[in-house]
Structure formats: structure tokens, C-alpha cells
Amino acid sequence: MMILKQLNKFESWKDISQKTKEKFLKYSTYMENTKGTVLYLESELNPLIYLILSGYIVLSKISPEGKEKYLYYLSDGDFVNQCSIDGKVTTTSAKTISDTCLISIDKDILLKLMQEDFNLNFLVLTSLAHLTRRSQRQILNLGIYNTSQRIASRLWKLSRDYGKEVNDYILIDAPMNQTDLSNMVGASRETVNRFLKELESKGIIFLKGHRIIIIDRDKLLDYIN
């Protein structure tokens, strides 16, 4: 019952019928994972698709040099591993970066429920489209932006997706440190640290421990354009 209430709170699930939600939960498994739990690794055959109820998960890939590259942060209401709905191997690795509550469902059962309820079908398709758009933006950023622009762009997007207003400023309310940020933009931690210090000296951001507070999003955007 508590999980059903959680689903009902997600805006993306508002058009899904109560009957479909109940079926979805009937065939799902509830999971609680501590920070650092690996859900699956790249190139595994994993038939499970996950829905995050609370917490954060990062998707990553390993470069030919063996370096982990963070692709996306996912959080409340996001699907994970939906690309495996076609029965092929996983395209990324996924691990929790905070204590996380989620539910898992077998892809074949999900496909059957999608056939029964168009709105659920549309929800899964929309989540896949969202991932595609994010991938396209990342490809564009890597192709035309220098390192500083990539860092500024990622900070701007994180502030939009996970920003929380605090005293007229925006706190990036996600479990992220400078190493995580360097993994996202494909730069060394030292390079990221120097650029963050530059932004802080200009009054654009404020560093508080591992947290980043955006003071002026417009000036941050100037670095990108």
C-alpha cells in the first residue's frame, strides 16, 4: 500500500490506471540498497527493469582505457535498464550513489502490461526518448565544447534537474563530489577543481564541503555560449 501511494505521487504515473499500477506492483520486487550497490554491469544479460522510488543511481560505461565514465544521474520516478526491454545485453553499468529504494520487474511481464495499458506503454517509451535526448546532448557537448564549457554545462543541467532553492541560491541537491563531476565530463579531478575555484572566485558558485551552490546561473550559462 505504501509503494502504491509512492507511485501515485509521481507526476509521470498520473495517467496510469489504478488497476495497472496494482498489477505492476503485484509482479514487482521491492528492494532497498545501500550506497555503492551495483545493480548490474555493462554487457550483462539482465532481464530486470527497475523503477526508483527514492535515492540516486548513476549509469556509467568503461572507456577502452579502463576509466569509468559517468553518463547520467537517475532519481525518484526514473526507470533503469529499460533499454534491455528488447532482450539484449545491458548497455551501461548501474550503481547506487545513495541509499536507494526501488522495485524491479521482469521485462516480459512489463511488456505484457504495456500491451494492456497504452499509457504505461507511452510512459516507458517516453523514458527511452528522454535517455536518447540526453545521449544526443552529451555527444554534442563532447564534440563542440572545451573542458571548461563541459563542466559549466553539466553544472547548469544539474542545477536544473536537482536544484533546490536555498536563500535565493540553488543547491545541487544530489550526492556528488568533484570526482563524480570529473567522471561526468571526462576531465581530471584537478582540472575540475581548478575550474570550480575559478567560478567561486568570480562569485558564480559557492563550495560548501562536497556540495555546490549556484549563485548566478546566468553567468554560468555565459561560459557555455
BELCORHU-V692034 format. One line per field, one symbol per residue. ss: DSSP state (@ for helix, = for strand, . for the rest). burial: # if it has 24 or more other ideal C-beta (glycine too) atoms within 12 Angstrom, else .. Layout:
ss=???
burial=???
//
This chain:
ss=.@@@@@@@@.@@@....@@@@@@@@@..=====....===.......=======..======.....=======....==.@@@@@......====...=======@@@@@@@@@@.@@@@@@@@@@@@@@@@@@@@@@@@@@@..@@@@@@@@@@@@@@@@====..====.....@@@@@@@@...@@@@@@@@@@@@@...====..====..@@@@@@...
burial=..##..#..#.##..#...##.###..#..#.#...####.#...################......##################....#########.######.#.##..##..#..#..##..##..#..#...#..#...#.#############.##.......#######.#.########....#..##..#....####...#######..#..##.
//
